[in-house]
Amino acid sequence: MKVPRAYTQIARAESVAATRRRIVEATAAALGRSPEPTLAEVAGRAEVSVQTVLRHFGSRDALIVETAGLLAAERAAAPGDPVPAVRALYWQYERRGDANIQLLAREGGDPAVKRLMDRGRALHRDWVAEVFAPPLRSRPAAGRDVLVDLLVVATDVYTWKLLRRDRRLSRRAAEARVVRLVEGILR
């Protein structure tokens, strides 16, 4: 009985994982241009066939769900400390902020873009509530919602745009200002 060599299986698994990552990254990039990218567009960006995309994900909806997971993971941060949270967030904004700003400009005239942006706003608010939960827990429940609103504004992509694009601050300087905002809100 012939047994396949382990290194061949490892190489194959690594290749499959790399293709999957490339497809998800292509989807994230496509979402920066359109809230409803086609499988053909994603496949073209990932340099694979539509059939390969479907083989990996089964459907366009499953692909979008996995891509949303990637985008959420990009900004993952341990709750409680604003410095790594803002750093993770700004890392994502540096990669995807300009596309988000372009989509936000289109949301008034395109219901699909509006739905995507509404989902993004809800996910951002959830991220804020989770990442800053420890200091928020010590506050009265009535005031927590106000603080979350303020933290959402402080960490919003528009704040990033104002500091990085409009004011042309370095990433480090912009992050430092946002950390000061966040710490001020939490005091």
N, C-alpha and C positions, 0 to 999 in steps of 0.2 A: 504494500500500500504506500503510495506516494503522498507525503505530507507537504503542503505548501510551506515555503520558507517564511519565517516570521518577518524578515526585513521587507519582503515583498508586500505583505499585508500592511505593515506600518507605512510604507511609502504610499500605498494606495489610499489608506485612511487619511494621510496627510494631504494628498492630492484632492480628495473629496472635500475635506474641510476647507482647503484653500479656495476651491471653486465656490463652495457655499458662501464663504466670507466675501469673495469678489462679487457674487450676485447680490448679497445684502448691501454691500457698499454701493454698488451700482444703483440699487433701488433708493438708497438714501440720497444719492446725488440726483437721481431723476425726480424725487419728491421735491427737491429744491427748485425745480422748474415747473412741475405740474403736480397737482394733488392726486391725479389719477394716471400715473404712468402706465403705459401698456407693457405687456410681457415682452413684446418685440423690442421696445425701447430699452427695457432693462437687460434683455439678452444681448442686445447690441453693445451696450455700455460694458457689460461683463465679458464680452467676447465669447459667448456660448450660444447655443441654440435655445429657442423657446422650449423645446422638449426637455433640455437639460434643466431649465428653471423649474418646469413642472415636475420633473423627476425628483428634484431636491425638496420642493415645497408643496406640491400637490395642487395648489391654487394660488391665484393672485392675492386673495385675502390672507392666506396663511403667510405668504411672503411679506405682506405689509405688516402683519402682526410681529413677525420676527424682526423686521427692520425697526419697528417702534421699540422693540426690546433692546436692540443695539443702541438706538439713540438715547434711551433711558440709561443704559449701562455706561455710556460715555460720560455722563455727568454724575455717576454714582459717587457718593461721599458718605463717610461715617457721620451719623448725627452728632451735632453739638459744637463742632469747631468750624467757624466761618471761613478760616483761611483756606483749608483744602477744598471746602465746598465751592467757594468762589473760583479757586484755581481750576477745578474740574469743569465748572460751568463755562468759564472763559476759554478753556481749551476747546470746548464744543463750539462756542460762539466764533472762535477764530476759524474753525473749519466750516461752519454752517450758517453763521450769522447773516452774512450778506444775502444768501438765498432766502432766509427767513424774512428779512426786511423786504425783499422784492415780492415775496408772496403776500406779505401783509398789505402791501400797496395795492394788490389786486383783489383782496377779499371782498371789497364792496361791490364789485361787478361780477363776481363768479361764485355761485353758491357752493361749488365743490371746494374751492379755496377757503371759503368761509368755514365750512365744516372742518377742514384740516386744521385751520388756525384756531378754531374753538377747542378742538381736541388738544392741540399744543398748549393752549392757555390753561386748560384743566390739568394737563400733566405737569406743567410748570408749577401751578399752585400746589398740587399734591407733593411735588419734590420739595418745595419750600417748607410746607407743613411737616414733612418727614425729616428733612435735614436740620431744621431749627427746632424740632420738637422738644428736646431737653429744656432749653430755657423758656420755651412757651408754656410748658406744663406747669411751671410755677406761677403763672399769671392767672388772674380770674378768667373764667370762661367767657364772660361778656367782652373782655378786651382782647382776647386772643385773635378773633377774626380781624379786628382792626390791625393788629400787628402783622398778621399774615398778609393783609393787603399791602401794607407798607414794605414788607420784605419782598413781595412779588414785584413791586415797582422798582425797588433797589436792585434786583437781580434780573430784570427784564432785558430782553434783547435790544430794546430801544435805548436803555441806559448804556449798554455796551456800545451801541452805534454812536451815541452822543460823545462818549469818552474816547473811543478808539478811532472812529471815522471822522466825526465832526471836529473834535478837539485835537485829534491826532496824538493822543497820549500813547506812551508805550504800554504794552500789555501789563507789565508789572505795575506801572503807575495807575492804570485804570483799575486793576484788581485791588490795589491798596485803597483807593478811594471807595470802592464798593464795600470792602471789608469794614472800613470806618463807618459807612452808612449802616450796614447790618449791625455792627456792634452798638452804634448809637440807638438804633431802633430797639434792640434787645435790652438796653439798660433801663 
